[in-house]
Amino acid sequence: MKALIKGAIVLLLAAALLGINHLHSAAEGGISVWPTWVELTVNRGEQAQKTINVVNQGSEPIKVMGYTSDFSIEREGDFVFSEPGHESYSASKWLSMEETELEIAPGESREVEIGISVPTEVEPGGHYAALFLEALPSSNQEAISISTRIPSLFYLTVPGVTEADISANADIVSLIMPNIAGKGPVGMGVVVRNSGNVHLTVAARARFTSSWGNSSELDLGQMVILPNSDGVLKGEWQESPLFGRVKASVVIGYLDQNGELVNKSQTAEFWVVPWNLVGIIVGVMVVIIPAIIVMSKRYRLRVERR
């Protein structure tokens, strides 16, 4: 069973990484931008380049402006963007564009060259930035009536002097589950803490074993967790039993700094109690028990009279 769960974690991680690296984003307003995920390793004091493609999918010429921003990822996976230099791991000031404003004809595709310059004095580990390409409002209402912007997210890793300077580690903080659940579906989740100094793509699965001996699994998905941050992976278990105690085992998987798969697990228990059925049983007992008592008294009276 551990082998099955480990294999599932490997497949989830592979799917997540492939999906992210081939991500293509489009927005209303006639532009599309790709890639929206850039992952690079750049040494201190060195430079690198990355090409971002932007296409005018509309029927009118448009002006596109580029600028950088910091970003963070909240526990539930939502992205929050802020001014350059706001986050402690900011890399937004490392990015530069040859042209910050572009004129793009209808149907035209432009390659935007992004320069990445890593300072000589910077901590090893993960550093992050967002490059926004924004289609500016046009006086021609048939072209673009509102401003639209699409980010390309830069996940940069700066190596250290030794391998020990890079740490990729995650731990299970807690499991999210009810102490007592009614009839399914049952919400299930896991809080994962990235305690390393680089971002991690974490996948999770849950296995349920009921007191009746039945078992099933639930995919809790995958998400990117930035350093010193928490992430929540969750789902709904549809196959809960009608009644009884359930053992839930959650396994997370991620790749460490050496590219090797790491699995960690945690187990907890909860009860499934169908409250509607309990209510019916209690209601029936409220009616039947008094009736039994009355009948018992009448029977004793008859016996005494005889």
MOVENBEL-V862363 format. One record per pair of residues at least 24 apart in sequence whose ideal C-beta (glycine too) atoms are under 10 Angstrom apart, sorted by sequence separation. I is the first residue (numbers start at 1). J is the second residue. D is the distance in whole Angstrom. If there is no record, write none. Layout:
i:I j:J d:D
i:I j:J d:D
//
This chain:
i:31 j:55 d:7
i:32 j:56 d:9
i:68 j:92 d:4
i:93 j:117 d:9
i:94 j:118 d:6
i:129 j:153 d:8
i:130 j:154 d:7
i:169 j:193 d:9
i:170 j:194 d:5
i:171 j:195 d:6
i:200 j:224 d:7
i:201 j:225 d:8
i:215 j:239 d:9
i:216 j:240 d:9
i:245 j:269 d:6
i:246 j:270 d:6
i:30 j:55 d:9
i:31 j:56 d:6
i:32 j:57 d:6
i:67 j:92 d:9
i:68 j:93 d:7
i:91 j:116 d:8
i:94 j:119 d:7
i:128 j:153 d:7
i:129 j:154 d:5
i:169 j:194 d:8
i:170 j:195 d:7
i:171 j:196 d:10
i:199 j:224 d:6
i:200 j:225 d:5
i:214 j:239 d:8
i:216 j:241 d:10
i:245 j:270 d:8
i:246 j:271 d:7
i:30 j:56 d:6
i:31 j:57 d:6
i:68 j:94 d:9
i:69 j:95 d:10
i:91 j:117 d:10
i:93 j:119 d:9
i:128 j:154 d:7
i:129 j:155 d:9
i:168 j:194 d:8
i:169 j:195 d:5
i:170 j:196 d:7
i:199 j:225 d:7
i:200 j:226 d:8
i:214 j:240 d:10
i:245 j:271 d:6
i:246 j:272 d:6
i:29 j:56 d:10
i:30 j:57 d:5
i:31 j:58 d:8
i:68 j:95 d:5
i:91 j:118 d:8
i:127 j:154 d:8
i:128 j:155 d:6
i:129 j:156 d:7
i:167 j:194 d:10
i:168 j:195 d:10
i:169 j:196 d:4
i:199 j:226 d:5
i:200 j:227 d:8
i:204 j:231 d:10
i:206 j:233 d:9
i:214 j:241 d:6
i:244 j:271 d:7
i:245 j:272 d:8
i:29 j:57 d:9
i:30 j:58 d:3
i:67 j:95 d:9
i:68 j:96 d:9
i:91 j:119 d:10
i:94 j:122 d:9
i:127 j:155 d:9
i:128 j:156 d:7
i:167 j:195 d:8
i:168 j:196 d:5
i:169 j:197 d:9
i:192 j:220 d:10
i:198 j:226 d:9
i:199 j:227 d:7
i:204 j:232 d:10
i:205 j:233 d:9
i:206 j:234 d:9
i:243 j:271 d:8
i:244 j:272 d:6
i:24 j:53 d:9
i:26 j:55 d:9
i:28 j:57 d:10
i:29 j:58 d:7
i:30 j:59 d:8
i:66 j:95 d:9
i:68 j:97 d:9
i:126 j:155 d:7
i:127 j:156 d:5
i:167 j:196 d:4
i:168 j:197 d:8
i:169 j:198 d:9
i:177 j:206 d:9
i:196 j:225 d:10
i:198 j:227 d:6
i:200 j:229 d:10
i:202 j:231 d:6
i:204 j:233 d:4
i:206 j:235 d:7
i:208 j:237 d:6
i:210 j:239 d:9
i:212 j:241 d:6
i:225 j:254 d:9
i:243 j:272 d:6
i:244 j:273 d:9
i:27 j:57 d:10
i:30 j:60 d:8
i:66 j:96 d:10
i:67 j:97 d:8
i:126 j:156 d:7
i:127 j:157 d:8
i:166 j:196 d:8
i:167 j:197 d:5
i:168 j:198 d:5
i:170 j:200 d:5
i:172 j:202 d:10
i:188 j:218 d:6
i:190 j:220 d:6
i:194 j:224 d:9
i:197 j:227 d:5
i:199 j:229 d:9
i:203 j:233 d:8
i:204 j:234 d:9
i:205 j:235 d:9
i:210 j:240 d:8
i:211 j:241 d:8
i:212 j:242 d:9
i:214 j:244 d:9
i:218 j:248 d:9
i:220 j:250 d:7
i:222 j:252 d:10
i:240 j:270 d:10
i:242 j:272 d:7
i:243 j:273 d:6
i:26 j:57 d:7
i:31 j:62 d:7
i:33 j:64 d:9
i:66 j:97 d:5
i:91 j:122 d:9
i:102 j:133 d:8
i:104 j:135 d:9
i:125 j:156 d:10
i:126 j:157 d:6
i:127 j:158 d:6
i:166 j:197 d:7
i:167 j:198 d:7
i:168 j:199 d:9
i:169 j:200 d:8
i:175 j:206 d:9
i:189 j:220 d:7
i:192 j:223 d:8
i:194 j:225 d:4
i:196 j:227 d:6
i:197 j:228 d:8
i:200 j:231 d:9
i:202 j:233 d:7
i:204 j:235 d:9
i:206 j:237 d:7
i:208 j:239 d:8
i:210 j:241 d:4
i:212 j:243 d:9
i:215 j:246 d:10
i:220 j:251 d:9
i:222 j:253 d:9
i:241 j:272 d:6
i:242 j:273 d:10
i:243 j:274 d:6
i:30 j:62 d:6
i:65 j:97 d:10
i:66 j:98 d:10
i:125 j:157 d:7
i:126 j:158 d:8
i:165 j:197 d:8
i:166 j:198 d:6
i:168 j:200 d:6
i:170 j:202 d:6
i:172 j:204 d:9
i:186 j:218 d:9
i:188 j:220 d:7
i:189 j:221 d:10
i:193 j:225 d:8
i:194 j:226 d:7
i:195 j:227 d:8
i:196 j:228 d:9
i:208 j:240 d:8
i:210 j:242 d:10
i:211 j:243 d:9
i:212 j:244 d:6
i:214 j:246 d:9
i:215 j:247 d:9
i:217 j:249 d:10
i:218 j:250 d:9
i:220 j:252 d:9
i:222 j:254 d:9
i:240 j:272 d:5
i:242 j:274 d:6
i:29 j:62 d:8
i:31 j:64 d:7
i:66 j:99 d:8
i:67 j:100 d:7
i:94 j:127 d:7
i:102 j:135 d:10
i:124 j:157 d:8
i:125 j:158 d:6
i:185 j:218 d:10
i:192 j:225 d:6
i:194 j:227 d:6
i:195 j:228 d:7
i:208 j:241 d:9
i:210 j:243 d:9
i:211 j:244 d:4
i:212 j:245 d:9
i:241 j:274 d:10
i:65 j:99 d:10
i:66 j:100 d:5
i:89 j:123 d:9
i:95 j:129 d:6
i:97 j:131 d:8
i:124 j:158 d:5
i:125 j:159 d:9
i:194 j:228 d:7
i:195 j:229 d:10
i:210 j:244 d:5
i:211 j:245 d:4
i:212 j:246 d:10
i:215 j:249 d:10
i:217 j:251 d:10
i:240 j:274 d:10
i:243 j:277 d:8
i:64 j:99 d:10
i:65 j:100 d:6
i:66 j:101 d:8
i:88 j:123 d:9
i:91 j:126 d:9
i:92 j:127 d:9
i:94 j:129 d:7
i:95 j:130 d:9
i:96 j:131 d:10
i:101 j:136 d:8
i:123 j:158 d:7
i:124 j:159 d:6
i:125 j:160 d:8
i:193 j:228 d:8
i:194 j:229 d:6
i:210 j:245 d:7
i:211 j:246 d:7
i:237 j:272 d:10
i:242 j:277 d:8
i:243 j:278 d:9
i:64 j:100 d:10
i:65 j:101 d:5
i:66 j:102 d:8
i:89 j:125 d:7
i:91 j:127 d:4
i:92 j:128 d:8
i:93 j:129 d:8
i:95 j:131 d:6
i:97 j:133 d:9
i:122 j:158 d:6
i:124 j:160 d:3
i:193 j:229 d:8
i:194 j:230 d:8
i:209 j:245 d:10
i:210 j:246 d:5
i:211 j:247 d:8
i:64 j:101 d:7
i:65 j:102 d:8
i:89 j:126 d:6
i:90 j:127 d:7
i:91 j:128 d:6
i:92 j:129 d:4
i:106 j:143 d:9
i:123 j:160 d:8
i:124 j:161 d:8
i:160 j:197 d:9
i:192 j:229 d:9
i:193 j:230 d:5
i:194 j:231 d:7
i:209 j:246 d:7
i:210 j:247 d:8
i:63 j:101 d:6
i:64 j:102 d:5
i:89 j:127 d:5
i:90 j:128 d:7
i:91 j:129 d:4
i:92 j:130 d:7
i:114 j:152 d:8
i:116 j:154 d:7
i:118 j:156 d:7
i:124 j:162 d:9
i:192 j:230 d:7
i:193 j:231 d:8
i:208 j:246 d:6
i:209 j:247 d:5
i:63 j:102 d:7
i:64 j:103 d:8
i:88 j:127 d:10
i:89 j:128 d:6
i:90 j:129 d:7
i:91 j:130 d:10
i:92 j:131 d:8
i:119 j:158 d:9
i:158 j:197 d:10
i:191 j:230 d:6
i:192 j:231 d:5
i:208 j:247 d:7
i:209 j:248 d:8
i:62 j:102 d:9
i:63 j:103 d:6
i:64 j:104 d:6
i:87 j:127 d:9
i:89 j:129 d:9
i:112 j:152 d:9
i:114 j:154 d:8
i:116 j:156 d:7
i:118 j:158 d:6
i:124 j:164 d:10
i:125 j:165 d:8
i:126 j:166 d:9
i:157 j:197 d:9
i:158 j:198 d:9
i:191 j:231 d:8
i:192 j:232 d:8
i:207 j:247 d:9
i:208 j:248 d:5
i:209 j:249 d:8
i:62 j:103 d:8
i:63 j:104 d:8
i:87 j:128 d:7
i:124 j:165 d:4
i:125 j:166 d:6
i:157 j:198 d:6
i:190 j:231 d:9
i:191 j:232 d:6
i:192 j:233 d:7
i:207 j:248 d:7
i:208 j:249 d:8
i:61 j:103 d:6
i:62 j:104 d:6
i:87 j:129 d:9
i:123 j:165 d:9
i:124 j:166 d:6
i:125 j:167 d:8
i:126 j:168 d:9
i:156 j:198 d:10
i:157 j:199 d:8
i:190 j:232 d:7
i:191 j:233 d:8
i:206 j:248 d:6
i:207 j:249 d:5
i:61 j:104 d:7
i:62 j:105 d:9
i:124 j:167 d:9
i:125 j:168 d:10
i:155 j:198 d:9
i:156 j:199 d:10
i:189 j:232 d:6
i:190 j:233 d:5
i:191 j:234 d:9
i:206 j:249 d:7
i:207 j:250 d:8
i:61 j:105 d:5
i:62 j:106 d:8
i:155 j:199 d:6
i:176 j:220 d:10
i:189 j:233 d:6
i:190 j:234 d:7
i:205 j:249 d:9
i:206 j:250 d:5
i:207 j:251 d:8
i:50 j:95 d:9
i:52 j:97 d:9
i:60 j:105 d:9
i:61 j:106 d:7
i:84 j:129 d:8
i:188 j:233 d:10
i:189 j:234 d:3
i:190 j:235 d:10
i:205 j:250 d:7
i:206 j:251 d:8
i:48 j:94 d:10
i:56 j:102 d:9
i:58 j:104 d:9
i:60 j:106 d:6
i:62 j:108 d:10
i:64 j:110 d:8
i:66 j:112 d:7
i:68 j:114 d:9
i:84 j:130 d:10
i:188 j:234 d:6
i:189 j:235 d:7
i:204 j:250 d:6
i:205 j:251 d:6
i:47 j:94 d:9
i:56 j:103 d:9
i:57 j:104 d:10
i:58 j:105 d:10
i:59 j:106 d:5
i:61 j:108 d:9
i:187 j:234 d:7
i:188 j:235 d:6
i:189 j:236 d:10
i:204 j:251 d:7
i:205 j:252 d:8
i:54 j:102 d:7
i:56 j:104 d:4
i:58 j:106 d:6
i:59 j:107 d:8
i:64 j:112 d:9
i:66 j:114 d:8
i:82 j:130 d:9
i:187 j:235 d:8
i:188 j:236 d:7
i:203 j:251 d:9
i:204 j:252 d:5
i:205 j:253 d:8
i:42 j:91 d:9
i:47 j:96 d:10
i:55 j:104 d:8
i:56 j:105 d:6
i:57 j:106 d:8
i:58 j:107 d:9
i:81 j:130 d:6
i:186 j:235 d:10
i:187 j:236 d:6
i:188 j:237 d:5
i:203 j:252 d:7
i:204 j:253 d:7
i:54 j:104 d:7
i:56 j:106 d:6
i:57 j:107 d:8
i:185 j:235 d:9
i:186 j:236 d:7
i:187 j:237 d:8
i:202 j:252 d:6
i:203 j:253 d:5
i:204 j:254 d:10
i:56 j:107 d:7
i:57 j:108 d:10
i:79 j:130 d:8
i:81 j:132 d:8
i:185 j:236 d:4
i:186 j:237 d:5
i:202 j:253 d:7
i:203 j:254 d:7
i:42 j:94 d:9
i:55 j:107 d:8
i:56 j:108 d:5
i:57 j:109 d:10
i:184 j:236 d:8
i:185 j:237 d:6
i:186 j:238 d:8
i:188 j:240 d:10
i:200 j:252 d:10
i:201 j:253 d:9
i:202 j:254 d:5
i:55 j:108 d:7
i:56 j:109 d:8
i:184 j:237 d:6
i:185 j:238 d:5
i:186 j:239 d:9
i:201 j:254 d:6
i:202 j:255 d:10
i:54 j:108 d:9
i:55 j:109 d:5
i:56 j:110 d:8
i:184 j:238 d:6
i:185 j:239 d:9
i:186 j:240 d:5
i:200 j:254 d:5
i:201 j:255 d:7
i:54 j:109 d:7
i:55 j:110 d:8
i:73 j:128 d:9
i:170 j:225 d:7
i:184 j:239 d:7
i:185 j:240 d:7
i:200 j:255 d:8
i:53 j:109 d:6
i:54 j:110 d:5
i:72 j:128 d:8
i:174 j:230 d:10
i:176 j:232 d:7
i:181 j:237 d:9
i:184 j:240 d:3
i:200 j:256 d:9
i:38 j:95 d:10
i:53 j:110 d:7
i:54 j:111 d:8
i:71 j:128 d:6
i:95 j:152 d:10
i:173 j:230 d:6
i:176 j:233 d:9
i:177 j:234 d:10
i:183 j:240 d:7
i:184 j:241 d:8
i:52 j:110 d:9
i:53 j:111 d:6
i:54 j:112 d:6
i:70 j:128 d:7
i:71 j:129 d:7
i:169 j:227 d:10
i:173 j:231 d:10
i:174 j:232 d:10
i:176 j:234 d:6
i:182 j:240 d:9
i:183 j:241 d:9
i:184 j:242 d:9
i:190 j:248 d:10
i:192 j:250 d:10
i:196 j:254 d:9
i:198 j:256 d:10
i:203 j:261 d:10
i:205 j:263 d:10
i:207 j:265 d:9
i:209 j:267 d:10
i:211 j:269 d:9
i:52 j:111 d:7
i:53 j:112 d:7
i:70 j:129 d:7
i:71 j:130 d:5
i:95 j:154 d:7
i:168 j:227 d:9
i:173 j:232 d:9
i:181 j:240 d:7
i:183 j:242 d:7
i:198 j:257 d:7
i:206 j:265 d:10
i:51 j:111 d:5
i:52 j:112 d:5
i:69 j:129 d:7
i:70 j:130 d:7
i:94 j:154 d:8
i:167 j:227 d:9
i:170 j:230 d:10
i:177 j:237 d:9
i:183 j:243 d:9
i:186 j:246 d:8
i:188 j:248 d:7
i:190 j:250 d:5
i:192 j:252 d:6
i:194 j:254 d:9
i:196 j:256 d:8
i:197 j:257 d:9
i:202 j:262 d:10
i:203 j:263 d:10
i:204 j:264 d:10
i:205 j:265 d:10
i:207 j:267 d:9
i:209 j:269 d:10
i:211 j:271 d:9
i:51 j:112 d:7
i:52 j:113 d:8
i:68 j:129 d:6
i:69 j:130 d:5
i:95 j:156 d:9
i:170 j:231 d:9
i:189 j:250 d:9
i:190 j:251 d:9
i:196 j:257 d:8
i:204 j:265 d:10
i:211 j:272 d:9
i:50 j:112 d:9
i:51 j:113 d:6
i:52 j:114 d:6
i:68 j:130 d:7
i:69 j:131 d:8
i:92 j:154 d:8
i:94 j:156 d:7
i:186 j:248 d:9
i:188 j:250 d:8
i:190 j:252 d:7
i:192 j:254 d:9
i:200 j:262 d:10
i:202 j:264 d:10
i:208 j:270 d:10
i:210 j:272 d:8
i:50 j:113 d:8
i:51 j:114 d:7
i:67 j:130 d:9
i:68 j:131 d:6
i:69 j:132 d:6
i:91 j:154 d:6
i:49 j:113 d:6
i:50 j:114 d:5
i:67 j:131 d:8
i:68 j:132 d:7
i:91 j:155 d:9
i:94 j:158 d:10
i:208 j:272 d:10
i:49 j:114 d:7
i:50 j:115 d:9
i:66 j:131 d:6
i:67 j:132 d:6
i:91 j:156 d:5
i:181 j:246 d:8
i:48 j:114 d:9
i:49 j:115 d:6
i:50 j:116 d:7
i:66 j:132 d:7
i:67 j:133 d:9
i:48 j:115 d:8
i:49 j:116 d:7
i:65 j:132 d:8
i:66 j:133 d:5
i:67 j:134 d:7
i:89 j:156 d:9
i:91 j:158 d:9
i:47 j:115 d:7
i:48 j:116 d:4
i:64 j:132 d:10
i:65 j:133 d:8
i:66 j:134 d:8
i:81 j:149 d:10
i:126 j:194 d:9
i:47 j:116 d:6
i:48 j:117 d:8
i:64 j:133 d:5
i:65 j:134 d:5
i:155 j:224 d:8
i:177 j:246 d:9
i:46 j:116 d:9
i:47 j:117 d:5
i:48 j:118 d:8
i:64 j:134 d:7
i:65 j:135 d:8
i:81 j:151 d:7
i:126 j:196 d:8
i:127 j:197 d:10
i:46 j:117 d:8
i:47 j:118 d:7
i:63 j:134 d:9
i:64 j:135 d:6
i:65 j:136 d:6
i:125 j:196 d:8
i:126 j:197 d:6
i:127 j:198 d:9
i:128 j:199 d:7
i:153 j:224 d:9
i:155 j:226 d:9
i:177 j:248 d:6
i:45 j:117 d:9
i:46 j:118 d:6
i:63 j:135 d:7
i:64 j:136 d:7
i:79 j:151 d:8
i:81 j:153 d:10
i:125 j:197 d:3
i:126 j:198 d:4
i:127 j:199 d:10
i:192 j:264 d:9
i:31 j:104 d:8
i:45 j:118 d:7
i:62 j:135 d:5
i:63 j:136 d:5
i:124 j:197 d:7
i:125 j:198 d:6
i:126 j:199 d:5
i:175 j:248 d:7
i:177 j:250 d:9
i:30 j:104 d:9
i:42 j:116 d:6
i:44 j:118 d:6
i:45 j:119 d:7
i:46 j:120 d:9
i:62 j:136 d:7
i:63 j:137 d:9
i:79 j:153 d:8
i:123 j:197 d:8
i:124 j:198 d:9
i:125 j:199 d:9
i:126 j:200 d:9
i:175 j:249 d:9
i:176 j:250 d:10
i:42 j:117 d:9
i:43 j:118 d:7
i:44 j:119 d:7
i:45 j:120 d:4
i:62 j:137 d:10
i:63 j:138 d:8
i:175 j:250 d:6
i:190 j:265 d:10
i:30 j:106 d:8
i:38 j:114 d:8
i:40 j:116 d:7
i:42 j:118 d:5
i:44 j:120 d:5
i:45 j:121 d:9
i:62 j:138 d:7
i:190 j:266 d:8
i:30 j:107 d:10
i:32 j:109 d:9
i:43 j:120 d:10
i:44 j:121 d:8
i:45 j:122 d:9
i:58 j:135 d:9
i:61 j:138 d:8
i:38 j:116 d:9
i:40 j:118 d:10
i:44 j:122 d:6
i:60 j:138 d:7
i:62 j:140 d:10
i:172 j:250 d:7
i:33 j:112 d:9
i:44 j:123 d:9
i:52 j:131 d:7
i:54 j:133 d:5
i:56 j:135 d:8
i:61 j:140 d:9
i:172 j:251 d:9
i:44 j:124 d:8
i:53 j:133 d:10
i:58 j:138 d:9
i:60 j:140 d:6
i:63 j:143 d:10
i:69 j:149 d:10
i:71 j:151 d:7
i:73 j:153 d:10
i:172 j:252 d:6
i:43 j:124 d:10
i:50 j:131 d:9
i:52 j:133 d:7
i:54 j:135 d:9
i:62 j:143 d:6
i:63 j:144 d:9
i:171 j:252 d:9
i:60 j:142 d:7
i:61 j:143 d:8
i:62 j:144 d:6
i:65 j:147 d:9
i:67 j:149 d:9
i:69 j:151 d:7
i:71 j:153 d:7
i:170 j:252 d:7
i:188 j:270 d:9
i:59 j:142 d:8
i:60 j:143 d:3
i:66 j:149 d:10
i:68 j:151 d:10
i:71 j:154 d:9
i:170 j:253 d:9
i:58 j:142 d:9
i:59 j:143 d:8
i:60 j:144 d:8
i:64 j:148 d:10
i:65 j:149 d:9
i:69 j:153 d:10
i:170 j:254 d:5
i:186 j:270 d:8
i:42 j:127 d:9
i:58 j:143 d:6
i:64 j:149 d:9
i:169 j:254 d:9
i:58 j:144 d:7
i:62 j:148 d:10
i:64 j:150 d:10
i:66 j:152 d:10
i:68 j:154 d:9
i:168 j:254 d:7
i:170 j:256 d:9
i:186 j:272 d:7
i:56 j:143 d:9
i:168 j:255 d:7
i:169 j:256 d:7
i:56 j:144 d:10
i:168 j:256 d:5
i:169 j:257 d:9
i:184 j:272 d:8
i:167 j:256 d:9
i:168 j:257 d:4
i:179 j:268 d:10
i:181 j:270 d:6
i:183 j:272 d:7
i:166 j:256 d:10
i:167 j:257 d:6
i:168 j:258 d:8
i:179 j:269 d:9
i:180 j:270 d:7
i:181 j:271 d:7
i:182 j:272 d:8
i:183 j:273 d:9
i:184 j:274 d:10
i:38 j:129 d:9
i:166 j:257 d:5
i:168 j:259 d:9
i:175 j:266 d:6
i:177 j:268 d:6
i:179 j:270 d:6
i:180 j:271 d:5
i:181 j:272 d:5
i:182 j:273 d:7
i:183 j:274 d:5
i:165 j:257 d:9
i:166 j:258 d:10
i:168 j:260 d:10
i:170 j:262 d:8
i:172 j:264 d:6
i:174 j:266 d:8
i:175 j:267 d:8
i:176 j:268 d:10
i:177 j:269 d:9
i:178 j:270 d:6
i:179 j:271 d:7
i:180 j:272 d:8
i:181 j:273 d:7
i:182 j:274 d:6
i:183 j:275 d:8
i:38 j:131 d:8
i:164 j:257 d:9
i:169 j:262 d:8
i:171 j:264 d:7
i:172 j:265 d:8
i:173 j:266 d:9
i:175 j:268 d:5
i:177 j:270 d:5
i:178 j:271 d:9
i:180 j:273 d:5
i:181 j:274 d:10
i:182 j:275 d:5
i:183 j:276 d:7
i:36 j:130 d:10
i:163 j:257 d:7
i:168 j:262 d:8
i:170 j:264 d:7
i:172 j:266 d:5
i:174 j:268 d:9
i:178 j:272 d:9
i:181 j:275 d:10
i:182 j:276 d:8
i:183 j:277 d:8
i:36 j:131 d:10
i:163 j:258 d:8
i:169 j:264 d:10
i:171 j:266 d:9
i:175 j:270 d:9
i:180 j:275 d:9
i:182 j:277 d:10
i:54 j:150 d:8
i:182 j:278 d:9
i:33 j:131 d:9
i:52 j:150 d:10
i:54 j:152 d:10
i:128 j:226 d:7
i:159 j:257 d:10
i:33 j:132 d:9
i:53 j:152 d:10
i:128 j:227 d:9
i:33 j:133 d:5
i:52 j:152 d:5
i:126 j:226 d:7
i:127 j:227 d:10
i:157 j:257 d:9
i:32 j:133 d:10
i:126 j:227 d:5
i:31 j:133 d:7
i:33 j:135 d:10
i:50 j:152 d:8
i:125 j:227 d:6
i:126 j:228 d:10
i:31 j:134 d:9
i:31 j:135 d:5
i:50 j:154 d:8
i:29 j:134 d:9
i:30 j:135 d:7
i:27 j:133 d:10
i:29 j:135 d:5
i:27 j:134 d:10
i:28 j:135 d:9
i:29 j:136 d:10
i:25 j:133 d:10
i:27 j:135 d:8
i:29 j:137 d:9
i:30 j:138 d:10
i:48 j:156 d:9
i:89 j:197 d:9
i:29 j:138 d:10
i:89 j:198 d:10
i:89 j:199 d:9
i:46 j:158 d:9
i:30 j:143 d:7
i:31 j:144 d:9
i:45 j:158 d:10
i:29 j:143 d:9
i:30 j:144 d:6
i:36 j:150 d:7
i:37 j:151 d:10
i:38 j:152 d:6
i:39 j:153 d:9
i:40 j:154 d:7
i:41 j:155 d:10
i:42 j:156 d:6
i:43 j:157 d:10
i:44 j:158 d:6
i:29 j:144 d:5
i:36 j:151 d:7
i:37 j:152 d:7
i:38 j:153 d:7
i:39 j:154 d:8
i:40 j:155 d:8
i:41 j:156 d:8
i:42 j:157 d:8
i:43 j:158 d:7
i:44 j:159 d:8
i:28 j:144 d:9
i:29 j:145 d:8
i:33 j:149 d:9
i:34 j:150 d:9
i:36 j:152 d:5
i:37 j:153 d:6
i:38 j:154 d:5
i:39 j:155 d:5
i:40 j:156 d:6
i:41 j:157 d:5
i:42 j:158 d:6
i:43 j:159 d:6
i:44 j:160 d:9
i:75 j:191 d:7
i:28 j:145 d:10
i:29 j:146 d:7
i:31 j:148 d:7
i:33 j:150 d:4
i:35 j:152 d:6
i:36 j:153 d:6
i:37 j:154 d:9
i:38 j:155 d:7
i:39 j:156 d:8
i:40 j:157 d:7
i:41 j:158 d:8
i:42 j:159 d:9
i:43 j:160 d:10
i:44 j:161 d:9
i:75 j:192 d:9
i:28 j:146 d:8
i:29 j:147 d:8
i:30 j:148 d:8
i:31 j:149 d:9
i:32 j:150 d:8
i:33 j:151 d:8
i:34 j:152 d:8
i:35 j:153 d:9
i:37 j:155 d:7
i:38 j:156 d:8
i:39 j:157 d:8
i:40 j:158 d:10
i:41 j:159 d:6
i:29 j:148 d:3
i:31 j:150 d:7
i:33 j:152 d:6
i:28 j:148 d:6
i:29 j:149 d:9
i:27 j:148 d:5
i:29 j:150 d:9
i:73 j:194 d:10
i:26 j:148 d:10
i:27 j:149 d:8
i:27 j:150 d:5
i:26 j:150 d:8
i:25 j:150 d:5
i:41 j:166 d:10
i:25 j:151 d:8
i:73 j:199 d:9
i:25 j:152 d:8
i:23 j:152 d:10
i:23 j:153 d:9
i:20 j:153 d:9
i:20 j:155 d:9
i:89 j:226 d:7
i:89 j:227 d:6
i:87 j:226 d:9
i:88 j:227 d:9
i:89 j:228 d:9
i:88 j:228 d:8
i:89 j:229 d:10
i:77 j:221 d:9
i:79 j:224 d:10
i:77 j:223 d:5
i:76 j:223 d:9
i:77 j:224 d:8
i:75 j:223 d:10
i:77 j:225 d:9
i:73 j:223 d:8
i:75 j:225 d:9
i:73 j:224 d:6
i:73 j:225 d:7
i:73 j:226 d:5
i:72 j:226 d:7
i:75 j:229 d:8
i:76 j:230 d:10
i:77 j:231 d:7
i:71 j:226 d:9
i:74 j:229 d:8
i:75 j:230 d:5
i:76 j:231 d:8
i:77 j:232 d:8
i:73 j:229 d:7
i:74 j:230 d:9
i:75 j:231 d:6
i:76 j:232 d:6
i:77 j:233 d:9
i:41 j:198 d:10
i:72 j:229 d:7
i:73 j:230 d:10
i:74 j:231 d:9
i:75 j:232 d:5
i:76 j:233 d:10
i:73 j:231 d:7
i:74 j:232 d:9
i:76 j:234 d:9
i:39 j:199 d:9
i:20 j:201 d:7
i:17 j:201 d:6
i:16 j:201 d:5
i:16 j:202 d:9
i:13 j:200 d:10
i:14 j:201 d:10
i:16 j:203 d:7
i:37 j:224 d:9
i:13 j:201 d:6
i:15 j:203 d:9
i:12 j:201 d:9
i:13 j:202 d:8
i:14 j:203 d:9
i:12 j:202 d:9
i:13 j:203 d:5
i:12 j:203 d:4
i:11 j:203 d:9
i:12 j:204 d:8
i:9 j:202 d:9
i:10 j:203 d:9
i:12 j:205 d:8
i:9 j:203 d:5
i:8 j:203 d:8
i:9 j:204 d:8
i:8 j:204 d:10
i:9 j:205 d:7
i:8 j:205 d:5
i:6 j:205 d:10
i:8 j:207 d:10
i:5 j:205 d:6
i:4 j:205 d:9
i:5 j:206 d:9
i:5 j:207 d:7
i:20 j:222 d:10
i:4 j:207 d:9
i:19 j:222 d:9
i:20 j:224 d:8
i:2 j:207 d:10
i:16 j:221 d:9
i:17 j:222 d:9
i:1 j:207 d:7
i:16 j:222 d:4
i:12 j:219 d:7
i:15 j:222 d:8
i:16 j:223 d:8
i:1 j:209 d:10
i:11 j:219 d:10
i:12 j:220 d:9
i:16 j:224 d:8
i:8 j:217 d:8
i:12 j:221 d:8
i:13 j:222 d:7
i:12 j:222 d:5
i:8 j:219 d:8
i:5 j:217 d:8
i:4 j:217 d:8
i:9 j:222 d:9
i:1 j:215 d:9
i:1 j:217 d:9
i:17 j:255 d:9
i:13 j:253 d:6
i:12 j:253 d:7
i:13 j:254 d:7
i:9 j:251 d:6
i:11 j:253 d:10
i:13 j:255 d:7
i:8 j:251 d:8
i:9 j:252 d:8
i:10 j:253 d:7
i:5 j:249 d:8
i:9 j:253 d:3
i:5 j:250 d:10
i:6 j:251 d:8
i:8 j:253 d:8
i:9 j:254 d:8
i:10 j:255 d:10
i:5 j:251 d:5
i:7 j:253 d:10
i:2 j:249 d:10
i:6 j:253 d:7
i:1 j:249 d:9
i:5 j:253 d:8
i:13 j:261 d:7
i:2 j:251 d:8
i:10 j:261 d:6
i:9 j:261 d:7
i:9 j:262 d:9
i:10 j:263 d:10
i:7 j:261 d:10
i:9 j:263 d:6
i:6 j:261 d:7
i:6 j:263 d:6
i:5 j:263 d:7
i:5 j:265 d:8
i:2 j:263 d:8
i:2 j:265 d:9
//
